[in-house]
Each structure stands twice: as structure tokens, then as C-alpha cells.
Amino acid sequence: MKSLNKLLVISLLAIVLIFSGCIGGGDRKNQTFGSGLNVISFTALRQVDSAEQFDLDLVVQNIGDKDATNIQADLFQTSAITILNNRVQTESRLLPPDIEKGIEGEDTIFSWSLQAPTLTEDQTKSLQARITYDYTSTATSNLYIVSKT
């Protein structure tokens, strides 16, 4: 039964990875630059047993052209998983990459301490996190003006 509980918790973590879109995103050096923040990882650092305490980390990095400010990470839809610390966590600012100097964008880690539920057979639990932040983007365009004469 204990191995079944471990299997169910591992399945939970796999679902978290799939929904976060982080599978295969490990090498930051090959990232393309775009707008805003990129989720680098969203995972527990170890295997979790039923009813056990564990930590869940969300790593985000600024890959945009501007500062990202007022960043909030909100853990929600926890499916009976108990959050032992703050559900919403904040970071004031993440700096963008400096392409000319070869410096990557600033990153941060949001961590939650959680309590896994007691699982029975055929149960799957999932977690989701929402990241919100203020971000500025600039657009430019050429305007051609011609005379009528």
C-alpha cells in the first residue's frame, strides 16, 4: 500500500510538471528572449509519501526587455493539499537580461511548504500556480508621409 501511495504522489508531481509546461526547459543558455517571465521549473525537490510534509519550488526568470515588477506567485487549486506557509508570495522586481554583456535575466524561487493528503487507491491530486506581474513593453513603427504634389 505504501508503494501505491508513493506512485500516486509521483503521478501528482508529474501532472504538475505537465501543466506547468516546464518539461525539457533546463538549459537556460539556449533560451530565446521574449516578453516577460518564463517558468523554469515547478516541482518538489524529492519524492513525497502520502500525508508527508514537502517543499514545492517555482523558479521564474525574466527573459523580456524590461524590468518585471510587483511579482506575485499564487498557489491555488491545491486538491486537499495543505499549504503550511503563505499561499501568495511576492518579489518586488526582476531585472531583464543584458544581451550585450551576456548576462541572463534575473530569476527568483518561490517556495511553499505543503502537507500531502492521505491518499487512497485511484486518487490523483494536482497543484497549479498563477504568476502575475507588472511589465512594460515597447512597440515601434515607421510612418511614411508623402506629399500630394
Summary of the structure (lengths in Angstrom):
residues: 149
radius of gyration: 20.2
end to end distance: 87.0
largest distance: 87.0
contacts: 380
relative contact order: 0.24
helix: 15%
strand: 37%
